[in-house]
Amino acid sequence: MSTQLLRDLIDIPGRVHAGDFVLTLSKGVTEESTVREYVVTEQLAECFDDALGLIQSAMASRSLRGCRNLP
């Protein structure tokens, strides 16, 4: 049986930086790969829901709202 290594199947960079995982939607929405490869995790969906709830609350009360990043 032949053993294949993961590095033979996918491109694994030698180094990664935090900015490598940032998706700038204003630049990426025109690229097909952005939509094809974008993964919405359960945590990300919850964060989107929280953010939209904050916006909805601010709009309904016509007031400014702020939030802080939580881990």
C-alpha positions as CSV (number, residue, x, y, z in Angstrom):
1,M,0.0,0.0,0.0
2,S,1.3,3.4,-1.0
3,T,1.3,6.1,1.7
4,Q,0.5,9.7,0.7
5,L,1.5,12.6,2.8
6,L,-0.8,15.5,3.3
7,R,1.7,17.9,1.9
8,D,1.5,16.0,-1.4
9,L,-2.3,16.5,-1.6
10,I,-2.6,20.2,-0.5
11,D,-0.4,23.3,-0.5
12,I,0.9,23.8,3.1
13,P,2.7,27.1,3.5
14,G,5.9,27.2,5.4
15,R,4.7,30.2,7.5
16,V,1.4,31.7,8.2
17,H,0.5,35.1,9.7
18,A,-2.7,36.3,11.3
19,G,-3.5,38.5,8.3
20,D,-3.5,35.5,6.1
21,F,-6.9,34.5,7.5
22,V,-8.5,37.9,7.0
23,L,-11.0,38.1,4.1
24,T,-11.5,41.6,2.8
25,L,-15.0,41.3,1.4
26,S,-14.8,44.6,-0.6
27,K,-11.8,43.0,-2.5
28,G,-13.0,39.5,-2.6
29,V,-16.6,39.5,-3.6
30,T,-15.9,39.7,-7.3
31,E,-13.7,36.6,-7.1
32,E,-15.5,33.2,-7.5
33,S,-13.0,31.6,-5.1
34,T,-14.2,33.8,-2.3
35,V,-17.7,32.4,-2.3
36,R,-16.6,28.9,-3.2
37,E,-14.0,28.6,-0.4
38,Y,-15.7,30.7,2.3
39,V,-16.7,28.7,5.3
40,V,-19.3,29.9,7.8
41,T,-18.6,28.1,11.1
42,E,-21.2,27.9,13.9
43,Q,-19.2,30.5,15.9
44,L,-19.1,32.9,12.9
45,A,-22.8,32.5,12.3
46,E,-23.5,33.4,16.0
47,C,-21.2,36.5,15.7
48,F,-23.0,37.6,12.6
49,D,-26.3,37.2,14.4
50,D,-25.1,39.2,17.4
51,A,-23.8,42.0,15.2
52,L,-27.0,42.2,13.2
53,G,-29.0,42.2,16.4
54,L,-27.0,45.1,17.7
55,I,-27.6,47.0,14.4
56,Q,-31.3,46.2,14.6
57,S,-31.5,47.4,18.2
58,A,-29.7,50.7,17.3
59,M,-31.9,51.3,14.3
60,A,-35.1,50.6,16.3
61,S,-34.2,52.9,19.2
62,R,-32.5,55.5,16.9
63,S,-29.4,55.4,19.2
64,L,-25.7,54.8,19.0
65,R,-24.5,51.4,20.1
66,G,-21.0,50.1,20.7
67,C,-19.6,46.7,21.3
68,R,-16.3,45.1,22.2
69,N,-14.5,42.1,20.8
70,L,-14.9,39.1,23.0
71,P,-12.9,35.9,22.7
